[in-house]
Amino acid sequence: MADRDVVQDDTELIEDTEQDDDSAARSRRPLLLLLLLLLLLCAITSVVDVWINREPDRARFITRNLACLQCHTELIPEFSKAAVHNPFMMEECTVCHTSHGKEIERTTFEGGSRTWNRVRTLMEWLPLKWAYSIYDSVSGVEDTDDGGRIIGTQTKEFAESDSMLVAPETDLCWICHGNLGPKRAEQHQHAPFENGYCTNCHDPHASDFRVLLVQDERDLCITCHPIGPELARLQVHPPVEQRYCTNCHDPHASEWRGILVDNQRDLCFTCHPSVAPLSLKAVQHHPFLYDNCTGCHEPHGSNFMPLLIKNEPPLCYDCHPQIRADFAQASSHPVNERFLDCSGCHNPHAADYAALIIAEDNELCYTCHAYPVRATYDSSAHWTNRLVCVRCHTPHGSAFAPILRRSNPDLCLQCHAWVESHDNQHPVRPVNFDVNAQTGLTCSSTCHDPHGTLYNYMIRSFYYPLDGQCLQCHDGVGVTF
């Protein structure tokens, strides 16, 4: 055979081979295009799904937990909630749960069809359910691209059995939340926390509410702690009215009674800063000093302002019963008539002066008795000698009007005993009748004003020694000049 013939034959062989390759390539193009379109469609739908749901972790979770989610499909939407438990989102179901269920029937897969089965399960939860429905409508035996075979079209079925936690519920949460361990040693415990029933308040998978609460916190607490009657009172504490219980209470445990987040004084100061400086005052009310704000105030709601347990003065009488007896006497400040209350004179928290009075000495009395008493008393001999009001008057009540410490003139004679030492002293006893004042004759019935006057010797009507003061009683009663 000539070389020319060999070359010609080789050329023809190469051409035939190229033609066969071109033909094979052309026959594979539709398949490749179909695969590319399918991959593009999968990519587009996956991107759209992630873009819409903003949940890339959801797809990863589904992939890791396909076996569980084939039965527990109701858990798939949990990923769209606002709060998702980290083990549920990042780990596997078996972090908290033991595997359960008994397989009683299985579809047999061979070769590359095993991969397709996993993809098919994933497609159930992606926007490709229509593709899965087409696949699932095919019955019988099918060949796969990689030579594998799907034998049968049956699905897995499971006999029911109880789901088990990997540890008792009362211990399971501590595996990850050990940082709450010190709370177990605190004195005051919230019952669900103390007993380990975390799921009474928290959803173990996901929730629409913060910190995985099973309900909005505004509603959760009142399911066990009904406060309806307190909310119906005339005044309701704003945190309670808005039902933000955790503003004041720790949901787990606390060192302070009522599982408060802090001691009562410091807790109240956070919202009532104007009261805080009173803690530096020299004299402090016992409940205020010893962290017992709720000794006087209702923390939730009250019919008595400002959130008092009861109205004044009955509230004060609970700790000061002796004062009740004072106000029950014949002459008293009009406290029981609701004209005046205890806090009109005393600061209920703290003060700079003894007995928690709001002002010192006569300044306290002048808050109500400024006119006409102050105008004359401050220039009188009594005030010149620093005779304060309470030297003569009791602040609460007395058997002698007007709330005097002793009867008149005995009260005056404590300082003016020399009057009775004279041989010819004027009678100043109530057994004598004051014809001018039409009452018993005393030092102040007609002659003197103990709060001061414009005249000398604190005489009420005339300067001494003019006779006009005396003639008010002695004119025409047998005295002649």
DOKE-265742 format. One line per 5 residues: number of its first residue (from 1); for each residue x, y, z of C-alpha. Coordinates in steps of 0.5 Angstrom, whole numbers. Layout:
DOKE-265742
NUM = X/Y/Z  ...
end
This chain:
DOKE-265742
1 = 0/0/0  3/7/-2  4/12/3  -1/16/0  -6/11/1
6 = -4/10/8  -5/18/9  -11/18/6  -14/12/10  -12/16/17
11 = -15/22/15  -21/19/13  -21/15/20  -20/22/24  -25/25/20
16 = -30/19/22  -28/20/29  -29/28/29  -36/27/26  -37/22/32
21 = -35/26/37  -39/32/34  -45/28/34  -44/25/41  -43/32/43
26 = -49/35/40  -53/29/43  -50/31/50  -52/39/49  -59/38/51
31 = -58/34/57  -52/39/59  -57/45/58  -62/42/62  -58/40/68
36 = -55/48/67  -62/50/67  -64/46/73  -58/48/77  -59/55/75
41 = -67/54/77  -64/51/84  -59/57/85  -64/62/84  -70/59/88
46 = -65/58/94  -62/65/93  -69/68/93  -71/64/99  -65/66/103
51 = -66/73/101  -74/73/103  -73/69/109  -66/72/111  -65/65/114
56 = -59/62/112  -58/58/118  -65/55/116  -62/51/110  -56/48/114
61 = -61/46/120  -65/42/115  -59/39/112  -56/37/118  -63/34/121
66 = -67/31/115  -68/25/119  -72/28/124  -75/33/120  -78/28/116
71 = -83/27/121  -83/33/125  -84/38/120  -88/43/124  -81/45/127
76 = -79/48/120  -83/55/121  -80/56/128  -74/59/124  -78/65/122
81 = -79/67/129  -75/73/132  -72/69/137  -69/62/136  -65/57/141
86 = -58/57/139  -58/49/140  -64/49/135  -61/53/130  -53/51/130
91 = -53/44/133  -57/38/132  -64/35/135  -60/30/138  -56/35/143
96 = -62/35/147  -66/29/144  -65/22/144  -66/18/137  -73/15/137
101 = -78/12/133  -77/5/130  -77/4/122  -81/-1/120  -81/0/112
106 = -75/3/108  -75/5/100  -68/2/98  -64/6/94  -57/4/90
111 = -52/9/87  -52/16/86  -60/16/87  -58/16/95  -56/23/94
116 = -62/25/90  -66/22/96  -63/27/100  -64/33/95  -71/31/94
121 = -72/31/102  -69/38/102  -73/40/96  -79/39/100  -78/45/104
126 = -75/50/99  -79/53/93  -78/47/89  -84/43/91  -87/42/84
131 = -81/39/82  -81/34/88  -88/33/86  -86/31/79  -81/26/81
136 = -85/23/86  -91/22/81  -86/17/77  -87/10/80  -83/3/78
141 = -76/2/77  -72/8/75  -64/9/72  -60/15/75  -55/18/71
146 = -49/15/75  -52/8/74  -55/7/81  -62/5/81  -68/6/85
151 = -72/0/87  -79/1/89  -83/8/91  -84/6/98  -83/11/103
156 = -80/11/110  -85/9/116  -84/9/123  -88/6/129  -89/11/134
161 = -85/11/141  -84/17/146  -79/22/145  -73/22/150  -69/28/153
166 = -61/26/154  -62/28/161  -68/30/166  -71/37/164  -69/39/171
171 = -62/38/169  -62/39/162  -61/46/161  -56/47/166  -51/43/161
176 = -51/50/157  -53/55/162  -49/53/168  -48/61/169  -54/61/172
181 = -52/56/177  -50/61/183  -57/64/182  -59/57/186  -56/59/192
186 = -59/66/193  -64/66/198  -71/68/194  -73/63/189  -78/63/183
191 = -81/57/184  -81/54/176  -73/56/177  -72/53/183  -76/46/181
196 = -72/46/174  -78/47/170  -75/52/165  -80/50/160  -86/53/164
201 = -83/60/161  -78/59/156  -80/55/149  -74/50/148  -74/51/140
206 = -76/58/138  -81/64/140  -83/70/137  -82/74/144  -75/76/147
211 = -71/71/151  -75/65/148  -81/66/153  -87/62/151  -91/69/151
216 = -90/76/151  -87/78/158  -93/83/159  -98/77/159  -93/71/162
221 = -93/73/169  -100/74/170  -102/67/168  -99/65/175  -99/72/179
226 = -106/75/178  -106/82/179  -113/84/176  -115/87/183  -109/91/184
231 = -110/94/177  -117/96/178  -115/101/184  -115/108/183  -107/109/183
236 = -103/104/179  -95/103/179  -93/105/172  -89/99/171  -95/94/174
241 = -100/98/169  -95/97/163  -94/90/166  -86/90/166  -85/86/172
246 = -78/84/170  -77/92/171  -77/90/179  -77/82/179  -72/78/177
251 = -75/72/174  -70/67/177  -68/68/184  -65/74/188  -62/76/195
256 = -68/80/196  -75/78/198  -80/79/193  -74/76/188  -73/84/187
261 = -67/86/182  -64/90/188  -66/92/195  -72/96/196  -69/103/197
266 = -64/103/191  -69/100/187  -74/105/188  -69/110/187  -68/108/180
271 = -75/111/178  -75/116/184  -69/120/184  -72/126/188  -72/121/194
276 = -65/119/194  -62/125/197  -66/124/203  -62/118/205  -56/123/207
281 = -61/126/212  -59/126/219  -66/123/222  -69/118/218  -76/114/218
286 = -75/107/221  -78/104/214  -74/108/210  -67/107/213  -68/99/214
291 = -70/98/207  -78/97/208  -81/102/203  -87/97/202  -88/98/209
296 = -92/104/207  -93/103/200  -96/98/196  -92/96/190  -97/95/185
301 = -103/99/186  -107/103/191  -113/106/193  -109/111/197  -105/116/194
306 = -99/116/194  -99/108/193  -100/108/201  -102/101/204  -108/105/207
311 = -110/113/208  -107/117/213  -107/118/219  -109/110/220  -103/108/217
316 = -98/112/222  -102/109/227  -100/102/226  -93/104/228  -95/110/233
321 = -101/107/237  -100/112/242  -101/118/238  -108/116/236  -109/117/244
326 = -107/124/243  -111/126/237  -117/123/241  -117/128/247  -121/134/248
331 = -117/139/244  -113/137/238  -110/138/231  -115/137/226  -112/131/223
336 = -118/126/224  -122/131/221  -118/130/214  -116/137/215  -109/135/216
341 = -105/129/215  -99/127/219  -94/128/213  -96/136/213  -92/136/219
346 = -87/130/218  -83/128/212  -85/120/212  -78/119/209  -72/123/212
351 = -71/130/215  -66/135/218  -70/135/225  -72/131/230  -79/127/230
356 = -78/128/222  -81/135/222  -81/139/216  -78/145/219  -75/147/225
361 = -78/150/231  -83/156/230  -82/155/223  -86/149/222  -92/152/226
366 = -92/158/222  -93/154/215  -100/154/218  -101/160/223  -97/165/220
371 = -102/170/220  -103/173/225  -99/170/230  -92/171/227  -93/178/226
376 = -94/179/233  -90/173/236  -83/175/233  -83/181/237  -86/179/243
381 = -82/178/250  -84/170/249  -80/170/243  -74/174/245  -73/169/251
386 = -73/163/245  -80/161/248  -82/156/242  -89/154/241  -88/147/243
391 = -86/149/250  -94/151/251  -97/147/246  -97/140/244  -97/138/237
396 = -102/133/237  -107/133/242  -109/135/249  -114/135/255  -113/143/255
401 = -115/148/250  -112/150/245  -108/144/246  -104/147/252  -99/142/256
406 = -103/145/262  -109/149/264  -109/156/264  -106/159/269  -102/154/271
411 = -98/153/265  -97/161/265  -95/160/273  -89/155/271  -85/162/269
416 = -89/167/272  -90/164/279  -88/171/282  -95/173/280  -98/169/286
421 = -93/171/291  -96/178/291  -101/179/297  -106/183/292  -105/178/286
426 = -111/179/281  -115/172/281  -113/168/275  -117/162/276  -123/159/271
431 = -127/159/278  -127/166/277  -132/169/272  -129/174/266  -135/179/265
436 = -132/181/259  -130/175/255  -136/171/258  -132/165/260  -127/163/266
441 = -122/168/268  -115/166/266  -109/170/264  -111/170/257  -118/171/257
446 = -118/178/257  -112/181/259  -106/178/256  -105/175/249  -99/170/249
451 = -97/171/242  -96/178/243  -99/185/242  -98/192/240  -98/194/247
456 = -93/193/253  -93/187/257  -97/183/252  -103/187/254  -109/186/249
461 = -112/193/248  -109/198/252  -102/201/254  -100/200/262  -101/203/266
466 = -107/206/263  -114/204/266  -118/202/259  -115/195/260  -118/194/267
471 = -125/198/265  -127/193/260  -129/189/266  -129/194/272  -133/199/269
476 = -140/199/273  -139/193/277  -138/197/284  -131/200/282  -131/208/283
481 = -126/213/282
end
